[in-house]
Amino acid sequence: MKALRAYIRWTDAFNHRVGRFIMYGIFAMMAVLLWSTISKFSDQPSLWTLEVAQFAMIAYFFLGGPYAIQMGAHVRMDLFYENWSVKRKAATDALMVLCLITYLGVLLWGGLSSTAYSLGHFGSNPVGFFVDLATGEKSLGTLERSRTIWRPYLWPIKSIMCLGIILMLLQALSELFKDILRLRGEEVAQ
C-alpha cells in the first residue's frame, strides 16, 4: 500500500502543478480572441487567430483534464450519490474510473495514430513508428499541415493532446488507487 500512496502523492502533485499553470491559459486564449476582434475592425484581419484560439482551447482542455479529475470537477449525479456510504461511493467511483481508463486508452490509441500520421507515418502501428523514430530507424515523412490559409503544422497540438491523455490516464489510475484504499477502509488525504 506504500507504493499506491507514493504513486497517488506523486501523480496528484504533478497534475496539480500542471493544472494550476494551465488554468492561466484562458487568458492567452482571450488575448488572441481580443486581437482577432480588434484586427477585424482595422480591415486587416489576422488569419492565424482563430486557429491559434482553437489550439489553445485543445491544450487547455487536455492539459487541464487531469486537474479537473483530481478536483472532482466533472459532472456527477448527486441526487443519490451524496447519501451513500464511503465504501459504496468508492465502489461506484472505481467502476466509473475503469470505464474512463478504457475510454482514455482508446482515445490515446487514436491520438497516437493521428500524431504519427501528422509526422508522416501512414502505417497501422503508431507505437512501432515512435519506437523506430526514437531509435533512429525511421525518419519523419511529409509533415501534415492544416488546410487553412495559415497552414500551421499539426503535430505540435496533436502531441499536446497525447500528453494530456497520458496525464489523464495517470490521474485516473490515481483515483482508482484512492478508491481501492477507501474500499479497504483506509483514509485517503484529499
C-alpha positions, 0 to 999 in steps of 0.5 A, a space after each residue: 500500500 506504500 507504493 499506491 500512496 507514493 504513486 497517488 502523492 506523486 501523480 496528484 502533485 504533478 497534475 496539480 502543478 500542471 493544472 494550476 499553470 494551465 488554468 492561466 491559459 484562458 487568458 492567452 486564449 482571450 488575448 488572441 480572441 481580443 486581437 482577432 476582434 480588434 484586427 477585424 475592425 482595422 480591415 486587416 484581419 489576422 488569419 492565424 487567430 482563430 486557429 491559434 484560439 482553437 489550439 489553445 482551447 485543445 491544450 487547455 482542455 487536455 492539459 487541464 483534464 487531469 486537474 479537473 479529475 483530481 478536483 472532482 470537477 466533472 459532472 456527477 449525479 448527486 441526487 443519490 450519490 451524496 447519501 451513500 456510504 464511503 465504501 459504496 461511493 468508492 465502489 461506484 467511483 472505481 467502476 466509473 474510473 475503469 470505464 474512463 481508463 478504457 475510454 482514455 486508452 482508446 482515445 490515446 490509441 487514436 491520438 497516437 495514430 493521428 500524431 504519427 500520421 501528422 509526422 508522416 507515418 501512414 502505417 497501422 502501428 503508431 507505437 512501432 513508428 515512435 519506437 523506430 523514430 526514437 531509435 533512429 530507424 525511421 525518419 519523419 515523412 511529409 509533415 501534415 499541415 492544416 488546410 487553412 490559409 495559415 497552414 500551421 503544422 499539426 503535430 505540435 497540438 496533436 502531441 499536446 493532446 497525447 500528453 494530456 491523455 497520458 496525464 489523464 490516464 495517470 490521474 485516473 489510475 490515481 483515483 482508482 488507487 484512492 478508491 481501492 484504499 477507501 474500499 479497504 477502509 483506509 483514509 485517503 488525504 484529499 
